[in-house]
Amino acid sequence: MSFWVALGAGLFDDEGLDIRVVLPPRSGVGRQFLFEGEADVALYPPPQYLDLIGQQQPLLIFANLLQNGPVNLVVRKSIVDERQISPDAPLIERLEAIKGLKVGVAPGPVVVLRALFESVGMDVDDAIELVLMDPESENEAFGSGAVDALYNHSPFLERDLVDQEGVIIVNQSAEQFPQVNFPQIHSMATTQSYAAENPEVLVAISRGLLRAQ
């Protein structure tokens, strides 16, 4: 979101940058754009930049796009109303209020969801029914009623809220939960050679992102 706000609001323009967005032709191939000369700078989530670091690619991460974790807990509005779940209640009360519900979550975020429950002394497996699924199938499952809640992030989160009457009951994007707050998530990266030759560009991008945040 920080990147798109900076781009749409002209904050990169204010820094004298001419940003052209280059999208990979299919999922999973964008991580090589930097090293194939297709891009100067890239926006990466951890699975991609950690993989590149593991390959010992000359990668440099220079800007963080998030202050808090982007994954939030969304429950169907009818259930929120029925159980009278308040998003302002203490975290333990909110989590206790969804006991017995089927909660869809992707394999990656499930680790963070477990830590969220553990932070208030709860065992996620005793409290809810975890339904592991591919992120691409989450909205369909939520819309059809196959799951009662989702623990997910953008762009699936927006579909929950706008199109499927979802209600955020745990907003990790806005709240501070030290046990699960891993701000080094989506990040801007470039090659070490580009950074050495264009340090002023990286500073300008970082300033634009900071203003957007």
NORFEN-V968422 format. One record per pair of residues at least 12 apart in sequence whose C-alpha atoms are under 10 Angstrom apart, sorted by the first residue. I is the first residue (numbers start at 1). GAP is how many residues later the second one is. Records with the same first field share a line. If there is no record, write none. Layout:
I->GAP, GAP
This chain:
1->64, 65, 153, 154, 208, 211, 212
2->62, 63, 64, 206, 207, 208, 209, 210, 211
3->40, 62, 63, 184, 185, 202, 203, 205, 206, 207, 209, 210
4->205, 208
5->203, 204, 206, 207, 208
6->199, 201, 202, 203, 204, 205, 206, 207
7->12, 13, 14, 201, 202, 205
8->204
9->199, 203
10->198, 202
11->193, 194, 196, 197, 198, 199, 200, 201
12->192, 193, 194, 195, 196, 197, 199, 200
13->191, 192, 195
14->190, 193, 194
15->186, 188, 189, 190, 191, 192, 193
16->185, 188, 189
17->184, 187, 188, 191
19->22, 186
20->19
21->18, 20, 21
22->16, 17, 19, 20
23->15, 16, 19
24->14
28->20
29->19
30->12, 13, 14, 18
31->12, 13, 14, 16, 17, 18, 20, 21
32->16, 20, 25
34->24, 25, 155, 156, 157, 160
35->22, 23, 24, 155, 156
39->151, 152
40->149, 150, 151, 154, 155, 158
41->19, 20, 21, 147, 148, 149, 150, 153, 154, 160, 161, 164
42->19, 145, 146, 147, 148, 149
43->18, 20, 21, 22, 143, 144, 145, 146, 147
44->17, 141, 142, 143, 144, 145, 146
45->139, 140, 141, 142, 143
46->138, 139, 140, 141
47->61, 138, 139
48->138
49->12, 136, 137, 138, 139, 140
57->134, 135
58->132, 133, 134, 135
59->130, 131, 132, 133, 134, 135, 136
60->128, 129, 130, 131, 132, 133, 134, 135
61->126, 127, 128, 129, 130, 131, 134
62->125, 126, 127, 128, 133, 140, 141, 143, 144
63->121, 123, 124, 125, 126, 139, 140, 142, 143, 144, 146, 147
64->119, 120, 121, 122, 123, 124, 125, 142, 145, 146
65->118, 119, 120, 121, 122, 123, 141, 144, 145, 147, 148
66->107, 116, 117, 118, 119, 120, 121, 143, 144, 147
67->106, 107, 109, 114, 115, 116, 117, 118, 146
68->103, 104, 105, 106, 107, 108, 109, 110, 112, 113, 114, 115, 116, 117
69->43, 84, 102, 103, 104, 105, 106, 107, 108, 111, 112, 113, 114, 115, 116, 117
70->82, 83, 84, 87, 101, 102, 103, 104, 111, 112, 113, 115, 116
71->34, 38, 41, 42, 79, 80, 81, 82, 83, 86, 99, 100, 101, 102
72->37, 41, 78, 79, 80, 81, 82, 85, 95, 96, 97, 98, 99, 100, 101, 102
73->22, 30, 31, 32, 40, 76, 77, 78, 79, 80, 84, 93, 94, 95, 96, 97, 98, 99
74->29, 30, 68, 74, 75, 76, 77, 78, 79, 83, 86, 87, 91, 92, 93, 94, 95, 96, 97
75->23, 26, 27, 28, 67, 72, 73, 74, 75, 76, 85, 86, 90, 91, 92, 93, 94, 95
76->66, 67, 69, 71, 72, 73, 74, 84, 85, 88, 89, 90, 91, 92, 93
77->71, 72, 84, 87, 88, 89, 90, 91
78->70, 87, 88, 89
79->18, 19, 22, 69, 70, 87, 88
80->17, 18, 86, 87, 88, 89
81->86
83->14, 15
84->13
85->12, 13, 82, 84
86->82, 83, 84
87->80, 81, 82, 83, 84
88->81, 82
89->80, 81
90->30, 80
91->25, 26, 28, 29, 78, 79, 86
92->24, 25, 27, 28, 29, 30
93->27
94->75, 76
95->21, 22, 25, 27, 29, 32, 33, 74, 75
96->21, 26, 31, 32
97->30
98->29, 30, 31, 50, 51, 71
99->25, 27, 28, 29, 30
100->25, 26, 27, 28, 29, 30, 48
101->26, 27, 28, 29, 46, 47, 48
102->25, 26, 27, 28, 29, 40, 43, 44, 45, 46, 47, 48
103->25, 26, 27, 28, 29, 35, 39, 43, 44, 45, 46, 47, 48
104->25, 26, 27, 28, 29, 30, 31, 33, 34, 35, 37, 38, 42, 43, 44, 45, 46, 47, 48
105->25, 26, 27, 28, 29, 30, 33, 42, 44, 45, 46, 47, 48
106->24, 25, 26, 27, 28, 29, 30, 31, 32, 44, 45, 46, 47
107->24, 25, 26, 27, 28
108->24, 26, 27
109->23, 42, 43, 44
110->14, 20, 21, 22, 41, 42
111->69
112->39, 67, 68, 69, 70
113->17, 38, 39, 67
114->66
115->64, 65
116->54, 56, 61, 62, 63, 64, 65
117->62
118->61
119->58, 59, 60, 61
129->18, 19
130->17, 19, 20
131->15, 16, 18, 19
135->17, 18, 20, 21
136->19, 20
137->19
138->12, 13, 14, 18, 19, 21, 22
139->13, 17, 18, 19, 20, 21, 24, 25
140->20, 24
142->18, 22, 23, 24
143->16, 17, 20, 21, 22, 23
144->20
148->18
149->17, 18, 19
150->16, 18
151->17, 19
153->20
188->14, 17, 18, 21
189->13
190->12
